[in-house]
Amino acid sequence: MKPVAIEHLSKRFGGLQALQDVGFTVEQGERRAILGPNGAGKTTLFNVICGEERADTGNIYLFGTDAASLPTYKRTALGMARTYQITSLFPRLTVLQNVILAAQGLDQVRFKFHRSVSTYSHIMDHAEELLVHWHLWDKHDVPVPDLSYGDQRLVEIVMALASNPKLLLLDEPTAGLSPGETQSVVSAMTSLDTNITVLLIEHDMDVVFEIADSITVLHQGSVLADGPRDVVRQNTEVLRVYLGSD
């Protein structure tokens, strides 16, 4: 049962063909990068996989389930989580409070308004365990606006992991980071559980080649190349279209 299987996916916005007959499959535990020039359709592809946009044609299977007509929350319940290009945190809350909220999202326990969340020990323990593992526990009481941008990106990834996903979609996790911050994020991502499948949109080729096992390259909404990292890296069309090489 593959975490992701996409068949003949197309999406149009008025006169713009954002995706055209896109298809690929992803194996469990695979780290796959989605590459392409600006406007190639990468974020639209993520939006369609997540259910934020409805495909015009094609099929999407998540863990063997036909997900093309499912709303986002039902796809999340299957084991999917996502981060965004722009950091999406709760700015008035601390790091720990942000992670607790994320952990509550898919928890099966019925919460009561008159009971403090701190009494739900399994949620508190899970949030603390994640922050310790990602070297953020020393900042657990810090309001997120007071963090560096790199730490904010890490907190967003931790929040995505709080629901124990089987499939993690990362949309440009190192965008806007300094080299040092980028390396911290890369180190954290390479320490992810190998059972978690990762789809990654990223423009930094050093990051891609350090993390990804395989690559799908989009160009003008269509798949230009797809396969193992080192094979795609040598593809002459990819070099010409995306990397600007002759």
DOKE-262310 format. One record per residue (C-alpha): y, z, x; residue number from 0. Coordinates in steps of 0.001 Angstrom, whole numbers, plus 524288, in hexadecimal, padded with zeros to 5 digits. Each point is the difference from the previous one (the first is absolute). Example, Ala and Ser with C-alpha at 12.3 -4.5 7.8 and 13.67 -1.06 7.14 Angstrom:
# residues 2
y / z / x / pavo
7EE6C / 81E78 / 8300C / 0
80D70 / 7FD6C / 8055A / 1
//
This chain:
# residues 246
y / z / x / pavo
80000 / 80000 / 80000 / 0
80C3C / 7FB2C / 806D0 / 1
80C8F / 807E6 / 7FEDD / 2
807EF / 7F399 / 7FDAB / 3
7FC06 / 7F273 / 7FB8B / 4
80AAA / 7F659 / 7FC36 / 5
7FD30 / 7F2A7 / 7FA2E / 6
80975 / 7F4B8 / 7FD7E / 7
80BBA / 808FB / 7FE46 / 8
80CCD / 7F96E / 7FC12 / 9
80D45 / 8056D / 7FC1B / 10
80C6B / 7F8BB / 7FC8C / 11
80DCF / 80543 / 7FDDF / 12
8072C / 7F552 / 7F8A6 / 13
80092 / 7F47B / 80955 / 14
7FACF / 807D8 / 80B98 / 15
7F16E / 7FF71 / 802C3 / 16
7FE62 / 80D44 / 80690 / 17
7F11E / 7FF77 / 80119 / 18
7F749 / 7F40D / 7FF2C / 19
7F121 / 800AB / 7FF22 / 20
7FEFE / 80BE4 / 808EA / 21
7F26C / 8054C / 8027C / 22
7F935 / 8091F / 80991 / 23
7F6D6 / 80BA7 / 80045 / 24
80103 / 80CCE / 80764 / 25
7F481 / 80831 / 804A0 / 26
7FF39 / 80EC5 / 7FF22 / 27
80704 / 80665 / 80B59 / 28
80656 / 7F34A / 8042B / 29
80DF0 / 7FFEE / 80542 / 30
80614 / 7F335 / 7FB93 / 31
80DE6 / 7FBA9 / 80307 / 32
80767 / 7F705 / 7F6CC / 33
8095C / 7F7BA / 8081D / 34
809BF / 7F554 / 7FD23 / 35
80E4E / 7FC45 / 8012A / 36
80A0D / 80609 / 7F6E5 / 37
7FDD1 / 7FA91 / 7F272 / 38
7F1BA / 7FCC7 / 80279 / 39
7FB8C / 8084A / 7F47B / 40
7FAF9 / 80C2E / 806E2 / 41
806A6 / 80A59 / 7F7A0 / 42
7FD7A / 7F81A / 7F3B1 / 43
7F195 / 8002D / 803A7 / 44
80068 / 80ED6 / 80155 / 45
80731 / 8012A / 7F301 / 46
7F5A7 / 7F7CB / 7F943 / 47
7F4C5 / 80797 / 8062D / 48
8063C / 80CBF / 7FBB0 / 49
80302 / 7FB48 / 7F23E / 50
80EBE / 80088 / 8013A / 51
80042 / 7F15D / 7FDB1 / 52
7F665 / 7F88F / 7F784 / 53
7F9D0 / 7F3F9 / 80629 / 54
80158 / 7F338 / 7F8A4 / 55
7F22D / 7FBEB / 80391 / 56
7F4C8 / 80530 / 80817 / 57
7F74F / 80BE3 / 80108 / 58
80180 / 80D31 / 806AD / 59
7F443 / 808CE / 80215 / 60
801AA / 80DD0 / 8052F / 61
7F34D / 806BA / 803B2 / 62
7F8A4 / 7F666 / 7F774 / 63
8089F / 80259 / 7F40A / 64
80784 / 7F4C9 / 7F9D4 / 65
80DC7 / 8056E / 801BE / 66
80857 / 7F421 / 7FC8E / 67
80402 / 805AA / 7F2D7 / 68
80002 / 80E63 / 803B9 / 69
80CE9 / 80783 / 800E1 / 70
803D5 / 80613 / 80CF3 / 71
7FBA3 / 80DC4 / 7FC9D / 72
7F240 / 7FB64 / 7FCE1 / 73
7FF46 / 7F894 / 80CD6 / 74
80488 / 80C65 / 806D3 / 75
7F52D / 80784 / 7F92E / 76
7F637 / 7F677 / 805FD / 77
8042F / 804B8 / 80D84 / 78
80C2F / 7F83C / 803AF / 79
80C8B / 80540 / 8060D / 80
80C23 / 7F93A / 8053C / 81
80C45 / 80206 / 80818 / 82
80C53 / 7F7B3 / 7FF11 / 83
8099B / 7F921 / 80916 / 84
80A7D / 809B7 / 7FC01 / 85
7FC21 / 80E43 / 80111 / 86
7FD78 / 805D8 / 7F28A / 87
800B1 / 80ED4 / 800F1 / 88
80579 / 80ADD / 7F771 / 89
80C9B / 802E7 / 80774 / 90
802A7 / 80D75 / 7FA2F / 91
7F2A7 / 80534 / 803A4 / 92
7F9E6 / 8048C / 80CAA / 93
7F548 / 7F8FE / 8075B / 94
7F597 / 8090C / 7FA64 / 95
80526 / 7FEB2 / 7F223 / 96
7FF8F / 7F127 / 8010A / 97
7F1DC / 8003B / 80474 / 98
7FC29 / 809DD / 7F578 / 99
805A8 / 7F726 / 7F57A / 100
7F843 / 7F48B / 80563 / 101
7F383 / 80827 / 8007A / 102
801C1 / 8042C / 7F1DD / 103
800C9 / 7F1F7 / 7FB34 / 104
7F174 / 7FD1E / 7FF1C / 105
7FADA / 80DE2 / 7FFA8 / 106
7F6A4 / 80293 / 7F4C7 / 107
80515 / 80DB9 / 7FD62 / 108
8087D / 801F6 / 7F3EF / 109
80CDF / 80600 / 80466 / 110
80762 / 80A56 / 7F84A / 111
80EC6 / 800DB / 80037 / 112
80016 / 80EDA / 800BF / 113
7F70F / 80038 / 80BEB / 114
8051F / 7FDBF / 80DB8 / 115
7F9E7 / 7F4B1 / 8075A / 116
7FE03 / 80940 / 80B7F / 117
7F500 / 80668 / 7F838 / 118
7F83B / 7F34D / 80086 / 119
7FA49 / 802F3 / 80D4F / 120
7F878 / 7F33C / 80188 / 121
80C9A / 7F827 / 7FECD / 122
80771 / 808C4 / 8095A / 123
7F4E2 / 7FF94 / 809CF / 124
7FF07 / 7F139 / 7FF08 / 125
80EAB / 7FE3D / 80227 / 126
7FFEB / 8093A / 80BAA / 127
7F41C / 7F95C / 805EC / 128
8069B / 7F2AD / 7FF47 / 129
80CAC / 804CB / 80602 / 130
7F8CB / 806E3 / 80B04 / 131
7F7E0 / 7F3E2 / 802DE / 132
80C2A / 7F774 / 8005E / 133
80771 / 809C6 / 80885 / 134
80A1A / 802CB / 7F572 / 135
7FCC2 / 80DF9 / 7FC5C / 136
80AE9 / 80576 / 8086E / 137
80961 / 7F894 / 7F702 / 138
7F99F / 80381 / 7F30C / 139
80BF2 / 8079E / 7FB3D / 140
809E7 / 7F5AF / 80446 / 141
806D1 / 7F81D / 7F53D / 142
7FC13 / 7F1CE / 80212 / 143
80E1E / 7FB0C / 801DA / 144
800A3 / 80888 / 80C35 / 145
7F468 / 7F924 / 80659 / 146
800FB / 7F4BA / 8096F / 147
7FD1C / 7F2D3 / 7F9EA / 148
7F330 / 7FF68 / 80764 / 149
7FB96 / 80D07 / 7FA6B / 150
803F2 / 7FB79 / 7F26F / 151
7F702 / 7F450 / 8018B / 152
7F50B / 8091F / 8043F / 153
80241 / 808BD / 7F429 / 154
7FF23 / 7F41C / 7F726 / 155
7F2D8 / 7FC50 / 805F6 / 156
7FB54 / 80E0C / 7FE7C / 157
80405 / 7FF9D / 7F1AD / 158
7F813 / 7F39E / 7FE25 / 159
7F453 / 806B5 / 8065C / 160
80178 / 80C19 / 7F77C / 161
7F88B / 7F944 / 7F4FB / 162
7F464 / 7FDA4 / 8091C / 163
800CA / 7F130 / 7FEAE / 164
7F53B / 7F699 / 803AF / 165
809C9 / 7F4D8 / 80158 / 166
80D57 / 801B4 / 80666 / 167
80AA7 / 7F59C / 7FF62 / 168
80ABB / 801CE / 80A27 / 169
80C30 / 7F7AF / 7FE54 / 170
806EE / 7FF20 / 80D39 / 171
7FDA1 / 80E3A / 803FD / 172
80740 / 7FE6F / 80D08 / 173
80BE9 / 7F8A9 / 7FAD6 / 174
80C91 / 805B7 / 80571 / 175
7F93A / 80945 / 8095D / 176
80308 / 8021E / 80E48 / 177
7F53F / 7FCBB / 809ED / 178
7FC78 / 80E65 / 8010A / 179
7FF6F / 801B9 / 7F140 / 180
7F814 / 7F382 / 7FEBC / 181
7F5EF / 8050E / 809A1 / 182
7FEF3 / 80CC9 / 7F868 / 183
7FD37 / 7F89D / 7F376 / 184
7F63F / 7F70F / 806CE / 185
7F8EC / 80BA5 / 805F7 / 186
7FF3C / 80658 / 7F2AF / 187
7FAC4 / 7F3A0 / 7F9A4 / 188
7F58D / 7FE0C / 80A5B / 189
7FB3C / 80DD4 / 7FCFA / 190
7FD9D / 7FCE2 / 7F1A5 / 191
7F272 / 8022F / 7FA85 / 192
7F833 / 7F3C7 / 8032B / 193
7FAE5 / 7FFAD / 7F1FE / 194
80DB8 / 7FD39 / 7FAF3 / 195
802E3 / 7F186 / 7FE9A / 196
80DBC / 7FC2B / 8043F / 197
8085D / 7F456 / 7FC42 / 198
80C19 / 7FF59 / 80887 / 199
80C68 / 7F7D4 / 7FF44 / 200
8066E / 80096 / 80D48 / 201
80955 / 7F7A9 / 8081F / 202
7FDEF / 806FD / 80CFB / 203
7F52A / 7F84B / 806A5 / 204
7FD07 / 80AF9 / 8098F / 205
7FD41 / 808DC / 7F453 / 206
7F7A4 / 7F599 / 7F95E / 207
7F7A3 / 7FD61 / 80BED / 208
7FE21 / 80E8B / 80265 / 209
7FBCE / 80346 / 7F226 / 210
7FA80 / 7F40E / 7F90E / 211
7F1F4 / 7FB23 / 8008A / 212
80343 / 7F3CF / 7F84C / 213
80C03 / 7F868 / 7FBBA / 214
803FF / 7F7DE / 7F44E / 215
80BF8 / 7F784 / 80265 / 216
80805 / 7FB60 / 7F467 / 217
8094E / 7F473 / 80084 / 218
807F3 / 7FBB5 / 7F446 / 219
7F71D / 807DD / 7F724 / 220
7F31E / 7FA4B / 804D7 / 221
7F5E2 / 804B3 / 809CD / 222
8028D / 7F932 / 80CE5 / 223
7F575 / 8070B / 807BC / 224
7F63D / 80AD7 / 7FDA7 / 225
7F60C / 8066E / 808C7 / 226
7FDBA / 80916 / 80BA2 / 227
80C32 / 80430 / 80745 / 228
7FD3D / 7F8DF / 80CB7 / 229
7FC48 / 7F360 / 7F90F / 230
80C59 / 7FFB5 / 7F7B2 / 231
807FE / 8038A / 80BED / 232
7FBF5 / 7F32B / 80659 / 233
801B4 / 7F793 / 7F3CD / 234
8094E / 7F4ED / 80380 / 235
805FD / 7FF45 / 7F265 / 236
802B2 / 80E95 / 80017 / 237
80643 / 7FEDD / 80D63 / 238
8088C / 7F4DE / 7FB38 / 239
803E9 / 8051D / 7F29F / 240
800B6 / 80E95 / 801F4 / 241
80146 / 802ED / 80E75 / 242
808D1 / 7F44D / 802B4 / 243
7F7BD / 7FAD3 / 80B3B / 244
7FC6A / 7F228 / 8039D / 245
//
